[in-house]
């Protein structure tokens, strides 16, 4: 059974998002050229990929998108 990012990439392919999946795989392999990665994508897919690239470059930039942590240090 696949887990994590591999399972997510499979889900995007099954949802008809093959170009986004290919770009995500390239980013997962270390490519960070935003223009090259987004070039074949539509506007919505490019926005998704851009947010992911921003998060990879600066995890704090997507802190508001992450679910709250359970069991804090109260």
N, C-alpha and C positions, 0 to 999 in steps of 0.2 A: 504494500500500500504506500503510495506516495504521500509525502507530507510537506508542509511549508510552501515555499515558493514554487516548487515543481508542480504541486497540485493546483496552485493558483494559475500557473501558466497553462496547464491542461484545461482548466475551466474557461479561460479566456479564448482559447482556440475553439472549444466546443460552442461558445457563444457567438461565433462568427467574427471574432476579433483577431484574426490571424496576423495582420500587419502589426497590431499592438503587441501581440505575443512575441513576434520576431524581434521587435525593438526592445522589449523587456529582456529577452534572452541575451541580446547584444549588451545591454546595460549591465545585466547580471555577470557577464563575462568581463566587464571592466570598461567598456566603451562609454565615454562621457561627452562625445561631440553632439550636443543638443540638436544642432541644425541637421546633421546627418541622420540622427535617430528619428527626428520628427518629420523629415521631408516626405516620406510616403504616407503619413498618417493624415486623417481628417482632423478637424479642429478639436473635437471632443477627445479623441485619442491622444492628440498632441498635448492637450491640457493635463490629461492624466499622467502621461509620461513625464512632463515637465515637473509636476508636483513630486513625483517619485525621485527624479534627479535632484530636485531641491532638497528633499529629505535625506538623500544619500550624502550630499555635499555638506549639509548642515542640519542634523537631526532636530535641533531646536526650532527650525523653521516650520516643522509640522507637529509640534507639541500639542497644539489645540485639536488636531485631528485624531490623536491617540485616545483610546478609552482610559478612564481613570484607573489607577492602580488599586487593587484590593489590598486590604490589610496594611495600611500605612504605618508609619513609625510613631503612632500616638502614644 
